[in-house]
Amino acid sequence: MVQVFLIKYAEIAIKGKNRYLFEDALVRQMRRALYKIDGQFKVFKESGRVYVKAEGHFDYDETVDCLQKIFGIVAICPIVQKSKMNFEELKKEVLAHIDSEYPDKNFTFKVFCRRVDKSFPMESNDVNAALGEAILEAFPETKVDVHDPEVKINVELRPTLVNIYSKSLPGQGGMPAGTSGKATLLLSGGIDSPVAGYMIAKRGVTLDAVYFHAPPYTSERAKEKVVDLAKLVAVYTGPIRLHVINFTEIQLYIYDQCPHDELTIIMRRYMMRIAEMIAKESDSLGLITGESLGQVASQTIQSLAVTNEVCTLPVYRPLIAFDKDDIVKVAKKINTFETSILPYEDCCTIFVAKHPVTKPIVKAIAKSELNLAEKIDEMVARALETREIIDVEA
């Protein structure tokens, strides 16, 4: 059995002279993803089109599911692909396609011909009319509707190939992984940060991640939960290098030395400092967080400004204007929600103040951090030296 899929993309088409670079990146991602599933696949470009050809035994649903998780693809179209042919042969193939794909012929349709091969003796509109007439004659139950057809029958007359298709399965959209550099995600065990990583990766960014672990206040199972979340995100993004930082010593020191209403914001600032150090080691060009404006005390506009003050790299917050329901909807779509709500505490929830400051002032926070001057640099260095690095793949 041979099945060919036409892969459609959107933004790549407007990249001008750099278009081939994005196409090549997309092809690489498709080959990497398809290599992991059962079947023999050939991914190739031809005349401005990207195709997947499955040869021999393969699982159709598994293949489509795999392709639907690749950033850069907006649609997957199962097609009939034949060598160049005359109109009578074309008519025969189109009728066979309709008969095979639509047992119930009671539908409206429109024929849309794209005549790339200018040597074909008929104009596109003439092909549309002639094929429409042939379909009506062969299947009298059908009706033409040029404005809102139930079935759109696409015919592409290319220099060496003819493509016929009428179904289009949705893809992820976005840009191919690796076309927009790398960023480092602050990944917790919650709902928000995996969604933030997914959304930035959808724009072509590859991910590293940092998780702040606080044993014995957080269990080993809490760390395993974060690794599981990284695996779920990696289904879409490709491999993720996860840095696990033991943050207990730093948290306890901040707890002992700083005002308790400022604990959350000061701990957050040190997380950002450490994440940025790791990001710069790996040539990441920014940090990613799952913060949403006003969701908790550390995410007020004043708190975010104070947190940003310690960073020199840009901080990307794709969820900044999302309601919680919006975030949950995406989490369910990418299959991270059920794992995120497992009851294993992360380090952020252990040391939360009863009445955290919601409108911190940079000068006041910086003054409180002077209480940490004696030991904090040594502790940060030790946390970096003792980190665990896990290479995560889906």
C-alpha positions in Angstrom: 0.0 0.0 0.0 1.3 3.4 -0.9 -0.3 6.5 0.6 0.9 10.1 -0.1 0.2 13.1 2.1 0.5 16.6 0.9 1.8 18.8 3.7 0.6 22.4 3.7 2.3 25.3 5.6 1.3 28.9 5.9 3.9 31.5 7.2 6.8 29.6 5.5 5.4 30.6 2.2 6.1 34.3 2.8 9.8 33.9 3.8 11.1 35.0 0.4 14.6 33.9 -0.4 14.9 32.2 3.0 11.9 30.0 2.4 14.0 27.0 1.6 15.6 27.1 5.0 12.3 26.9 6.8 11.1 24.1 4.4 14.3 22.2 5.1 13.8 22.6 8.9 10.2 21.3 8.5 11.3 18.3 6.5 13.9 17.5 9.2 11.4 17.6 11.9 9.0 15.4 10.0 11.7 12.8 9.3 12.7 12.8 13.0 9.1 12.3 14.2 8.1 9.7 11.6 11.3 7.7 12.3 9.8 6.8 15.7 6.6 5.2 14.4 6.0 2.0 12.6 6.3 2.2 8.8 8.6 3.3 6.0 8.3 6.9 5.1 9.9 9.2 2.5 9.6 12.9 3.1 10.6 15.1 0.2 10.1 18.5 -1.5 9.1 19.0 -5.1 8.2 22.2 -6.9 7.2 24.2 -3.8 5.3 21.3 -2.2 6.3 19.0 0.7 5.1 15.4 0.6 5.2 12.3 2.8 5.0 9.0 1.0 4.3 5.9 3.1 5.3 2.6 1.5 4.3 -0.8 2.7 2.6 -1.4 6.0 1.8 1.6 8.1 -0.8 2.8 10.6 -2.8 5.6 9.0 -4.2 7.1 12.2 -0.8 6.9 13.9 0.9 8.6 11.0 -1.7 11.4 10.9 -1.5 11.9 14.6 2.3 12.1 14.4 2.2 14.8 11.6 -0.5 16.7 13.5 2.0 17.3 16.4 4.7 18.9 14.2 5.0 22.7 14.3 4.9 24.4 10.9 2.2 22.1 9.4 -1.2 23.7 9.0 -2.9 20.9 7.1 -2.3 17.2 6.1 -4.0 16.2 2.9 -4.3 12.5 1.9 -3.9 12.7 -1.9 -4.0 10.6 -5.0 -0.7 11.3 -6.7 -0.2 10.2 -10.3 2.2 10.9 -13.2 1.3 13.5 -15.7 -1.8 12.6 -17.7 -4.3 13.8 -20.2 -7.8 15.1 -19.4 -9.6 11.8 -19.9 -7.2 10.0 -17.6 -7.6 12.9 -15.1 -11.4 12.6 -15.2 -11.3 8.9 -14.6 -9.0 9.4 -11.5 -11.2 12.1 -10.1 -14.4 10.0 -10.4 -12.6 7.0 -8.8 -11.5 9.2 -5.9 -15.0 10.5 -5.2 -16.5 7.0 -5.5 -13.9 5.6 -3.0 -14.0 8.5 -0.5 -17.7 9.3 -0.4 -20.1 6.3 -0.2 -23.0 8.8 0.3 -23.0 11.0 -2.8 -25.6 13.4 -1.5 -23.3 16.4 -1.1 -22.5 19.8 -2.6 -19.1 20.3 -4.2 -16.8 22.6 -6.0 -13.8 21.7 -8.3 -10.7 23.8 -7.8 -8.0 23.3 -10.4 -4.5 24.7 -10.0 -2.7 24.5 -13.3 1.0 24.9 -12.5 1.9 22.9 -15.7 1.1 25.5 -18.4 1.6 22.9 -21.1 -1.7 21.3 -20.1 -4.0 22.1 -23.0 -7.0 23.3 -21.0 -7.2 26.4 -18.8 -8.0 26.0 -15.1 -11.6 27.2 -15.4 -12.2 24.9 -18.3 -10.9 22.0 -16.2 -13.2 23.0 -13.4 -16.2 23.1 -15.6 -15.5 19.9 -17.4 -14.8 17.9 -14.3 -17.9 19.4 -12.6 -20.0 18.2 -15.5 -18.5 14.8 -15.4 -19.1 14.5 -11.6 -22.8 15.5 -12.0 -23.3 13.0 -14.8 -21.6 10.2 -12.9 -23.2 11.0 -9.5 -26.6 12.7 -10.0 -27.1 13.0 -6.2 -24.4 15.6 -6.1 -24.9 19.4 -6.5 -22.5 22.2 -7.4 -22.1 25.0 -4.8 -19.3 27.4 -5.7 -19.7 29.5 -2.5 -19.9 27.1 0.4 -19.4 23.5 -0.8 -19.4 20.6 1.5 -16.7 18.9 -0.5 -13.9 20.9 -2.3 -12.2 18.7 -4.9 -8.7 19.9 -5.5 -6.8 19.1 -8.6 -3.1 20.2 -9.0 -1.6 19.9 -12.5 2.1 20.0 -11.8 5.0 19.7 -14.3 5.6 16.0 -13.5 2.8 15.0 -11.1 -1.0 15.3 -10.7 -2.4 15.6 -7.2 -6.1 15.0 -6.4 -7.5 15.5 -2.9 -10.6 16.6 -1.1 -9.9 16.2 2.6 -7.7 18.4 4.8 -6.8 17.4 8.3 -5.7 20.3 10.7 -2.1 20.6 11.8 -0.5 22.6 14.7 0.5 25.6 12.6 3.3 27.8 13.8 6.9 27.6 12.7 9.3 24.6 12.4 11.3 23.8 15.5 14.8 25.3 15.5 14.1 28.2 13.2 13.8 30.9 15.9 16.7 30.0 18.2 16.6 28.7 21.8 15.1 29.8 25.1 15.0 28.4 28.6 11.7 27.5 30.3 11.2 27.7 34.0 9.2 24.5 34.3 7.3 23.7 37.5 4.8 21.0 38.2 1.8 23.3 37.6 -0.6 23.8 34.7 0.9 27.1 33.3 4.6 26.5 32.5 4.2 23.5 30.2 1.6 25.5 28.2 4.0 28.5 28.1 6.8 26.3 26.8 4.5 24.8 24.1 3.3 28.2 22.9 6.8 29.7 22.6 8.1 26.5 20.9 5.2 26.8 18.4 7.0 29.9 17.1 10.0 27.8 16.1 12.0 28.1 19.4 13.8 25.0 20.8 13.7 24.6 24.6 15.9 23.9 27.5 14.2 23.8 30.9 15.0 24.5 34.6 13.2 22.9 37.5 13.7 24.0 41.1 13.5 21.1 43.5 13.4 21.4 47.3 13.9 18.1 49.0 12.8 17.0 51.6 10.0 19.5 51.3 9.2 18.2 47.9 9.2 14.5 47.1 11.1 12.6 44.4 7.7 12.0 42.9 7.3 15.8 42.4 10.5 15.7 40.3 9.2 12.7 38.4 6.0 14.6 37.6 8.0 17.5 36.1 10.1 15.0 34.0 6.8 13.5 32.8 5.5 17.0 31.9 8.7 17.7 30.0 8.2 14.5 28.0 4.6 15.5 27.1 5.8 18.9 25.9 8.7 17.2 24.0 6.1 15.5 21.9 5.7 18.8 20.1 9.0 20.6 20.7 11.6 17.8 20.3 14.2 16.9 22.9 14.5 19.1 26.0 17.5 19.3 28.3 16.1 19.6 31.8 18.3 21.1 34.6 17.1 20.1 38.1 18.3 22.6 40.7 18.4 21.7 44.4 16.9 25.0 45.8 16.3 23.9 49.4 19.4 25.6 50.9 18.7 28.9 49.2 15.0 28.9 50.2 15.7 28.2 53.8 18.4 30.9 53.9 15.9 33.4 52.4 13.3 32.3 54.8 15.6 32.9 57.8 17.1 36.2 56.6 14.3 38.1 54.8 10.9 39.6 55.7 8.3 36.9 55.2 5.9 39.0 53.2 8.7 39.3 50.6 9.7 35.6 50.5 7.9 34.8 47.3 9.3 37.7 45.3 12.8 37.2 46.5 12.8 33.5 45.9 11.4 34.2 42.4 14.2 36.7 41.8 16.8 34.1 42.7 15.1 31.5 40.4 15.3 33.9 37.6 19.0 34.7 38.3 19.9 31.0 38.3 17.8 30.2 35.2 19.5 33.1 33.4 23.0 31.7 34.3 22.0 28.3 32.9 20.4 30.0 29.8 23.6 31.9 29.0 25.7 28.6 29.3 23.6 27.0 26.6 23.3 30.1 24.3 19.6 30.5 25.0 18.3 33.9 23.9 15.6 34.4 26.6 13.7 32.9 29.5 10.1 31.6 29.4 7.7 31.6 32.3 4.1 30.6 32.7 3.1 33.8 34.5 -0.3 35.3 33.9 -1.0 38.9 35.0 -2.7 39.1 38.3 -3.2 35.4 38.8 -1.3 35.3 42.1 0.7 37.7 44.3 4.0 37.2 42.5 2.3 38.0 39.2 1.0 41.4 39.7 2.4 44.0 37.3 4.5 45.4 40.2 5.9 42.0 41.1 6.7 41.1 37.5 8.6 44.4 37.1 10.6 43.6 40.2 11.3 40.1 39.0 12.4 41.4 35.6 14.9 43.8 37.2 17.4 40.9 37.9 17.4 39.7 34.3 19.5 40.9 31.3 17.9 38.4 28.9 14.4 39.0 27.7 11.6 37.2 29.6 8.9 35.7 27.4 5.4 35.3 29.0 3.1 34.0 26.4 0.2 33.5 28.9 0.4 37.1 30.3 -3.2 38.0 29.2 -4.7 34.5 29.5 -7.5 33.6 32.0 -7.0 30.4 33.8 -9.8 28.7 31.7 -7.8 29.7 28.6 -4.7 28.1 30.0 -6.5 24.9 31.0 -8.0 24.6 27.6 -4.6 24.5 26.0 -3.2 22.2 28.7 -6.0 19.7 27.9 -5.3 20.0 24.2 -1.6 19.1 24.6 -2.3 16.4 27.2 -0.5 18.0 30.1 -3.4 18.9 32.3 -4.0 15.6 34.0 -0.3 15.3 34.9 -0.2 18.9 36.1 -3.0 18.4 38.6 -1.4 15.4 40.3 -1.1 16.2 44.0 2.7 16.6 44.3 3.8 19.9 45.7 6.6 22.0 44.0 9.0 24.2 45.9 7.0 27.4 45.2 4.0 26.2 47.3 6.0 25.1 50.4 7.4 28.5 51.4 4.4 30.8 50.5 3.9 33.6 52.9 0.4 34.0 54.5 0.3 37.7 53.4 2.7 38.2 50.5 3.5 41.7 49.3 1.6 42.4 46.1 3.1 45.7 45.2 6.8 45.3 45.9 9.3 48.1 45.3 12.7 47.3 43.7 14.7 49.4 46.2 13.0 47.7 49.2 13.4 44.2 47.8 17.1 44.9 47.0 17.6 46.2 50.5 16.2 43.0 52.0 18.4 41.0 49.7 21.5 42.6 51.4 20.7 40.3 54.3 21.7 37.4 52.1 25.1 38.8 51.0 27.2 36.7 53.3 26.3 33.3 51.9 24.0 33.6 48.9 26.6 33.6 46.1 28.2 30.5 47.5 24.9 28.8 47.7 24.0 29.7 44.1 27.3 28.4 42.9 26.8 25.2 44.8 23.2 24.8 43.4 24.6 25.1 39.9 27.5 22.7 40.5 25.3 20.0 42.0 22.4 20.3 39.5 21.1 17.1 37.8 20.8 17.3 34.0 18.2 15.1 32.3 17.9 14.8 28.5 14.2 14.3 27.9 12.6 12.9 24.8 8.9 12.1 24.1 
